[in-house]
Amino acid sequence: MAQHAARLLLDQNWSEIARLFEQRQPHDGDEYCVRALLNLYRGNGTPDWPGVLGDLRQACARKPSDPLLLCNLSQALLDSGHTEEAYTAAQATCSTYPNSLPALEKHVLAAVATRRWAQAHGALVHAKNLLGHKQRMPDWAANLLAELSCQWWVPLQAAGVQLRIPDASDEAFLKDTFRDAAFMQHYHRFQGSSDEAVTSFIANAKLSPRQSGRLDWIILDRNQERVGLFAFVDIDWRNQRGEILIGLPGDRAPTLALKASVTAMAFAFDRLGLQKIVSYVYADNPQAQANTLHLGFVQEGLLRSHISGGDAGRLDIFVNGMTPADLASNSFVSGLARRWVQKPFGHANVTASAESSQSQNADFGTGGNIRALVTFTPTNGGAYYLGVQDFSTAA
């Protein structure tokens, strides 16, 4: 980059940068990046995104071996709402520069924006390994890694029963199930059954449980036939508790519900981090209440005349609860959990950092010729980077 433009950028002298580019076009890739940053800062929340993206594409074309410029293009694509293109760009940058922390950051952000949770998790683990014990991860990355460490998107297995996140292939099953009035009276009376409600249900199931406050699964038998639904809903992350829902329409073997329940409860306590599970059972379903207590739940109360039961009049609701200690002390259920539940994933040893990572890093995988990393964060976007070879001559 021309030294004059470098000084102006490091001083954030935006008026002089604007005057510079009013007089001439950018000369190289770095100057195109500077003009894009100028556009972002002057945009007041609504920058000229075609102009920003055009300048960053020019920057990358003129310096295709600079991962920081490629990262800035990914960030601009994210900030302008082009999430799929951002992911493609970030993935390509990470493939070429697998040990570049800025590239990994953009890969994580784009993966989260496109709900590619496994890819986000993998990039975070790689970044943590690169940082080692000498540097802390930024708070947002450490917290996200802790959140993703339970890997909720991976199907759960238990002795011929599988629980997996709903997807578009489940649309017909969900419509039939949600429109089974008799079944839904006992499973979830307030779930909509319209086409729009089913589409929304599938879309929300792809969200992080931290974002949606729930986690839904389709229950499959050993033949991969859809046999039921399981969910944790109304998850209160601050108090680490959630409500359990399970339902198998039709005449199904009771062991299917038992295996699914034991698997999900073990997941909730061991990997999701809940400290209490509650189950609300309608009083007109005494068999469900008996099964709930058989699972090891403790009846904690009775909500009298709590909801309208239609022709049945007002209904009571049983309130049941389970803690990790309840599960551990129930020899029958804990024994089933040890026998049935597969635990192929170890817990990531991660905790939220109390500090942000250093803003300057002399070895962040950019080729070894960069002496410092300067970060610019416009109010209307994420972090944009510029590598400076020598502060003493550039500043």
C-alpha positions as CSV (number, residue, x, y, z in Angstrom):
1,M,0.0,0.0,0.0
2,A,1.2,3.5,-0.7
3,Q,2.7,5.0,2.5
4,H,0.4,8.1,2.4
5,A,-2.8,6.0,2.3
6,A,-1.4,3.8,5.1
7,R,-0.9,6.7,7.4
8,L,-4.3,8.1,6.7
9,L,-5.9,4.8,7.4
10,L,-4.0,4.1,10.6
11,D,-5.0,7.7,11.8
12,Q,-8.6,7.0,10.6
13,N,-8.4,10.3,8.8
14,W,-11.5,9.6,6.7
15,S,-11.9,13.1,5.3
16,E,-8.4,13.0,3.9
17,I,-8.9,9.5,2.5
18,A,-12.1,10.7,0.8
19,R,-10.2,13.6,-0.7
20,L,-7.5,11.3,-1.9
21,F,-9.9,9.1,-3.8
22,E,-11.8,12.1,-5.2
23,Q,-8.6,13.0,-7.0
24,R,-7.7,9.5,-8.3
25,Q,-8.6,5.9,-8.4
26,P,-7.0,3.3,-6.1
27,H,-3.6,2.1,-7.3
28,D,-3.4,-1.4,-5.7
29,G,-5.4,-4.0,-3.8
30,D,-4.8,-2.4,-0.4
31,E,-6.0,1.0,-1.6
32,Y,-9.2,-0.6,-3.0
33,C,-9.7,-2.1,0.5
34,V,-9.2,1.3,2.1
35,R,-11.8,2.8,-0.2
36,A,-14.2,0.1,0.7
37,L,-13.6,0.8,4.4
38,L,-14.2,4.5,3.7
39,N,-17.5,3.6,2.2
40,L,-18.4,1.5,5.2
41,Y,-17.6,4.3,7.7
42,R,-19.4,7.0,5.7
43,G,-22.5,4.8,5.2
44,N,-24.2,5.7,8.4
45,G,-25.6,2.2,8.7
46,T,-26.6,2.0,5.0
47,P,-23.4,1.9,2.9
48,D,-23.3,1.5,-0.8
49,W,-22.9,-2.3,-0.7
50,P,-22.4,-2.7,-4.5
51,G,-19.6,-0.2,-4.2
52,V,-18.1,-1.8,-1.1
53,L,-18.3,-5.3,-2.7
54,G,-17.0,-4.1,-6.0
55,D,-13.9,-2.5,-4.4
56,L,-13.2,-5.6,-2.3
57,R,-13.5,-7.8,-5.3
58,Q,-11.0,-5.6,-7.1
59,A,-8.7,-5.8,-4.0
60,C,-8.9,-9.6,-4.0
61,A,-8.3,-9.7,-7.8
62,R,-5.2,-7.5,-7.5
63,K,-3.8,-9.3,-4.4
64,P,-5.3,-12.9,-4.6
65,S,-2.6,-14.2,-2.2
66,D,-3.6,-11.8,0.7
67,P,-6.0,-13.7,3.0
68,L,-6.9,-10.6,4.9
69,L,-8.5,-9.0,1.8
70,L,-10.3,-12.3,1.1
71,C,-11.6,-12.2,4.7
72,N,-12.8,-8.7,4.3
73,L,-14.8,-9.7,1.2
74,S,-16.4,-12.5,3.2
75,Q,-17.3,-10.1,6.0
76,A,-18.8,-7.6,3.6
77,L,-20.9,-10.4,2.0
78,L,-22.1,-11.3,5.5
79,D,-22.9,-7.7,6.4
80,S,-24.8,-7.1,3.2
81,G,-26.9,-10.3,3.6
82,H,-25.2,-12.5,1.0
83,T,-24.7,-15.3,3.5
84,E,-24.4,-18.3,1.1
85,E,-21.8,-16.4,-1.0
86,A,-20.0,-15.4,2.1
87,Y,-19.8,-19.0,3.2
88,T,-18.4,-20.1,-0.1
89,A,-15.8,-17.4,0.0
90,A,-14.8,-18.0,3.6
91,Q,-14.6,-21.8,3.0
92,A,-12.3,-21.2,0.0
93,T,-10.1,-18.9,2.0
94,C,-9.8,-21.4,4.8
95,S,-8.9,-24.2,2.4
96,T,-6.0,-22.1,1.0
97,Y,-5.0,-20.7,4.4
98,P,-6.1,-23.3,7.0
99,N,-4.0,-21.7,9.8
100,S,-5.1,-18.1,9.3
101,L,-7.1,-17.0,12.4
102,P,-8.9,-14.2,10.5
103,A,-9.9,-16.7,7.9
104,L,-11.1,-19.2,10.5
105,E,-13.1,-16.4,12.1
106,K,-14.9,-15.6,8.9
107,H,-15.5,-19.3,8.3
108,V,-17.1,-19.6,11.7
109,L,-19.3,-16.5,11.2
110,A,-20.5,-17.6,7.8
111,A,-21.1,-21.1,8.9
112,V,-23.3,-19.8,11.8
113,A,-25.2,-17.4,9.5
114,T,-26.0,-20.4,7.2
115,R,-26.7,-22.8,10.1
116,R,-23.8,-25.1,9.2
117,W,-23.2,-25.9,12.8
118,A,-20.7,-28.8,12.3
119,Q,-18.5,-26.6,10.1
120,A,-18.6,-23.8,12.7
121,H,-17.7,-26.2,15.5
122,G,-14.8,-27.7,13.5
123,A,-13.3,-24.3,12.7
124,L,-13.6,-23.1,16.3
125,V,-11.8,-26.3,17.5
126,H,-9.0,-25.7,15.0
127,A,-8.6,-22.1,16.0
128,K,-8.5,-23.1,19.7
129,N,-5.7,-25.6,18.9
130,L,-3.8,-23.0,16.9
131,L,-4.0,-20.5,19.8
132,G,-2.9,-23.2,22.3
133,H,-2.4,-22.1,25.9
134,K,-0.5,-18.9,25.2
135,Q,-3.5,-16.9,23.8
136,R,-7.1,-16.8,24.8
137,M,-9.9,-17.0,22.3
138,P,-12.1,-13.9,22.1
139,D,-15.1,-14.1,24.4
140,W,-17.6,-14.5,21.5
141,A,-15.6,-17.5,20.1
142,A,-15.1,-19.2,23.5
143,N,-18.8,-18.8,24.3
144,L,-19.8,-20.1,20.9
145,L,-17.5,-23.1,21.2
146,A,-18.9,-23.9,24.6
147,E,-22.4,-23.7,23.1
148,L,-21.6,-25.9,20.1
149,S,-19.7,-28.5,22.1
150,C,-22.9,-30.5,22.8
151,Q,-23.3,-31.0,19.0
152,W,-27.1,-31.0,19.1
153,W,-27.3,-31.4,15.3
154,V,-25.7,-34.9,15.5
155,P,-28.4,-37.7,15.6
156,L,-28.7,-39.5,18.9
157,Q,-28.6,-43.4,18.9
158,A,-29.9,-45.8,21.4
159,A,-30.4,-49.6,20.8
160,G,-32.2,-49.3,17.5
161,V,-33.8,-45.9,18.1
162,Q,-32.5,-42.7,16.5
163,L,-33.4,-39.1,17.3
164,R,-32.5,-36.5,14.7
165,I,-33.4,-32.9,13.9
166,P,-36.4,-32.5,11.5
167,D,-35.7,-31.5,7.9
168,A,-37.7,-31.0,4.7
169,S,-38.0,-34.7,4.2
170,D,-40.2,-34.9,7.3
171,E,-42.9,-32.5,6.0
172,A,-45.5,-35.1,5.2
173,F,-45.0,-36.9,8.5
174,L,-45.3,-33.7,10.5
175,K,-48.4,-32.6,8.7
176,D,-50.1,-35.9,9.3
177,T,-49.0,-35.9,12.9
178,F,-49.9,-32.3,13.7
179,R,-53.3,-32.9,12.1
180,D,-54.0,-35.9,14.3
181,A,-56.3,-34.1,16.7
182,A,-56.5,-37.0,19.2
183,F,-52.8,-37.4,19.4
184,M,-52.0,-33.6,19.6
185,Q,-54.5,-33.2,22.5
186,H,-52.0,-35.2,24.6
187,Y,-48.7,-34.2,22.9
188,H,-49.0,-30.4,22.4
189,R,-52.4,-28.7,22.2
190,F,-50.9,-25.4,20.9
191,Q,-48.9,-26.6,17.9
192,G,-50.3,-25.3,14.6
193,S,-51.0,-27.7,11.8
194,S,-51.2,-25.4,8.7
195,D,-48.7,-25.7,5.9
196,E,-47.1,-22.5,7.1
197,A,-46.8,-23.8,10.7
198,V,-45.1,-27.0,9.6
199,T,-42.7,-25.0,7.4
200,S,-41.9,-22.7,10.3
201,F,-41.4,-25.7,12.6
202,I,-38.8,-27.3,10.3
203,A,-37.0,-23.9,9.9
204,N,-36.9,-23.2,13.6
205,A,-35.6,-26.7,14.3
206,K,-32.4,-25.8,12.5
207,L,-31.7,-22.9,14.8
208,S,-29.4,-23.1,17.8
209,P,-31.3,-24.1,20.9
210,R,-29.8,-21.0,22.5
211,Q,-31.6,-19.0,19.9
212,S,-34.9,-20.8,19.6
213,G,-35.2,-21.9,23.3
214,R,-36.1,-25.5,22.2
215,L,-34.7,-28.6,20.6
216,D,-36.9,-30.9,18.4
217,W,-36.2,-34.4,17.2
218,I,-37.9,-36.9,14.9
219,I,-37.9,-40.4,16.5
220,L,-36.9,-43.2,14.1
221,D,-37.0,-46.9,14.7
222,R,-34.3,-49.4,13.6
223,N,-35.9,-49.5,10.1
224,Q,-35.5,-45.7,9.9
225,E,-39.3,-45.3,10.0
226,R,-40.6,-42.2,11.5
227,V,-42.5,-43.2,14.7
228,G,-42.8,-40.1,16.9
229,L,-41.7,-36.7,18.1
230,F,-39.5,-35.6,21.0
231,A,-38.7,-32.1,22.2
232,F,-37.2,-30.0,24.9
233,V,-39.2,-26.7,24.9
234,D,-39.3,-23.5,26.9
235,I,-35.6,-23.9,27.8
236,D,-34.5,-21.4,30.4
237,W,-30.8,-21.2,29.9
238,R,-30.2,-18.9,32.9
239,N,-31.8,-21.4,35.3
240,Q,-30.7,-24.5,33.2
241,R,-34.1,-26.1,32.9
242,G,-36.5,-27.2,30.1
243,E,-39.8,-29.0,29.5
244,I,-39.8,-32.4,27.9
245,L,-42.4,-33.5,25.3
246,I,-42.7,-37.0,23.8
247,G,-45.3,-38.5,21.6
248,L,-45.6,-41.6,19.4
249,P,-48.9,-41.6,17.3
250,G,-50.6,-44.9,16.7
251,D,-49.9,-48.2,18.3
252,R,-46.2,-48.3,19.0
253,A,-44.1,-50.6,21.1
254,P,-43.7,-48.9,24.5
255,T,-39.9,-49.6,24.4
256,L,-39.5,-47.1,21.6
257,A,-40.7,-44.3,23.9
258,L,-38.6,-45.6,26.8
259,K,-35.4,-45.7,24.7
260,A,-36.0,-42.3,23.2
261,S,-36.8,-40.7,26.6
262,V,-33.7,-42.2,28.3
263,T,-31.5,-41.1,25.5
264,A,-32.8,-37.6,25.4
265,M,-32.6,-37.2,29.2
266,A,-29.0,-38.3,29.3
267,F,-28.2,-35.9,26.5
268,A,-30.0,-33.0,28.4
269,F,-28.0,-33.6,31.5
270,D,-24.6,-34.7,30.1
271,R,-24.3,-32.5,27.1
272,L,-26.9,-29.8,26.9
273,G,-26.1,-28.7,30.5
274,L,-29.6,-28.7,31.9
275,Q,-30.0,-29.2,35.7
276,K,-33.7,-29.9,35.7
277,I,-36.3,-31.3,33.3
278,V,-40.0,-30.7,33.9
279,S,-42.9,-32.6,32.4
280,Y,-46.5,-31.3,32.4
281,V,-49.0,-34.0,31.9
282,Y,-52.7,-33.4,31.2
283,A,-54.9,-35.1,33.8
284,D,-57.0,-36.8,31.1
285,N,-53.9,-38.9,30.2
286,P,-53.3,-41.0,33.3
287,Q,-51.2,-43.6,31.4
288,A,-48.7,-40.8,30.4
289,Q,-48.5,-39.7,34.0
290,A,-47.8,-43.3,35.1
291,N,-45.1,-43.6,32.4
292,T,-43.5,-40.3,33.5
293,L,-43.2,-41.4,37.1
294,H,-41.9,-44.8,35.9
295,L,-39.1,-42.8,34.1
296,G,-38.0,-41.5,37.4
297,F,-39.7,-38.1,37.5
298,V,-41.0,-36.8,40.8
299,Q,-44.5,-35.4,41.0
300,E,-44.0,-31.9,42.3
301,G,-47.5,-30.5,42.1
302,L,-51.0,-30.3,40.5
303,L,-52.2,-27.3,38.6
304,R,-55.9,-27.5,39.3
305,S,-58.4,-26.5,36.5
306,H,-55.4,-25.0,34.6
307,I,-56.6,-25.1,31.0
308,S,-59.8,-25.5,29.0
309,G,-60.3,-29.1,27.9
310,G,-63.1,-28.3,25.4
311,D,-66.0,-30.7,25.9
312,A,-64.2,-32.3,28.8
313,G,-64.4,-29.0,30.7
314,R,-61.5,-27.7,32.7
315,L,-58.4,-29.8,33.0
316,D,-55.8,-30.3,35.8
317,I,-52.1,-30.6,34.9
318,F,-49.6,-32.8,36.7
319,V,-46.3,-31.1,37.3
320,N,-43.3,-33.5,37.4
321,G,-39.6,-32.8,37.7
322,M,-36.3,-34.6,37.3
323,T,-32.7,-33.5,38.3
324,P,-29.4,-35.3,37.5
325,A,-29.5,-36.6,41.0
326,D,-32.9,-38.1,40.5
327,L,-31.7,-39.9,37.3
328,A,-28.5,-41.1,39.0
329,S,-30.4,-42.5,42.1
330,N,-32.9,-44.4,39.9
331,S,-31.0,-47.7,39.3
332,F,-33.5,-48.9,36.7
333,V,-33.3,-45.8,34.4
334,S,-29.7,-45.0,35.0
335,G,-28.9,-48.7,34.2
336,L,-30.8,-48.4,30.9
337,A,-28.9,-45.2,30.1
338,R,-25.5,-46.9,30.6
339,R,-26.7,-49.8,28.4
340,W,-28.4,-47.9,25.6
341,V,-26.9,-44.5,25.3
342,Q,-24.0,-44.1,22.9
343,K,-21.5,-41.3,23.7
344,P,-19.3,-41.0,20.7
345,F,-18.4,-37.4,21.3
346,G,-16.2,-36.2,24.1
347,H,-16.9,-32.9,25.8
348,A,-14.9,-30.0,24.6
349,N,-12.7,-28.6,27.4
350,V,-13.8,-25.0,26.8
351,T,-14.9,-22.2,29.1
352,A,-15.8,-18.6,28.3
353,S,-12.7,-16.4,28.3
354,A,-12.7,-13.3,30.6
355,E,-10.5,-11.5,28.1
356,S,-10.6,-10.8,24.4
357,S,-7.7,-12.1,22.2
358,Q,-4.9,-9.8,21.4
359,S,-5.6,-7.3,18.6
360,Q,-2.1,-7.8,17.3
361,N,-0.6,-11.1,16.5
362,A,2.8,-11.4,14.8
363,D,2.1,-15.0,13.6
364,F,-1.5,-15.4,12.5
365,G,-0.8,-17.4,9.3
366,T,-0.6,-14.6,6.7
367,G,2.8,-15.6,5.2
368,G,5.1,-14.2,7.8
369,N,5.7,-10.7,6.4
370,I,3.0,-9.0,8.4
371,R,4.1,-7.3,11.6
372,A,0.8,-6.2,13.0
373,L,-2.9,-6.7,12.3
374,V,-5.1,-3.6,12.4
375,T,-8.8,-4.1,13.0
376,F,-11.6,-1.8,11.8
377,T,-15.1,-2.3,13.1
378,P,-17.7,0.0,11.4
379,T,-20.9,0.5,13.3
380,N,-22.7,-1.1,10.5
381,G,-20.6,-4.3,10.1
382,G,-18.2,-6.8,11.6
383,A,-14.5,-6.7,11.9
384,Y,-12.4,-5.8,8.8
385,Y,-8.6,-6.3,8.8
386,L,-5.5,-4.8,7.3
387,G,-2.0,-6.1,7.6
388,V,0.7,-3.5,8.3
389,Q,4.4,-4.5,7.7
390,D,6.0,-1.8,9.9
391,F,4.1,0.6,12.2
392,S,7.2,2.8,12.6
393,T,7.2,3.7,8.9
394,A,3.4,3.4,8.2
395,A,2.1,5.4,11.2
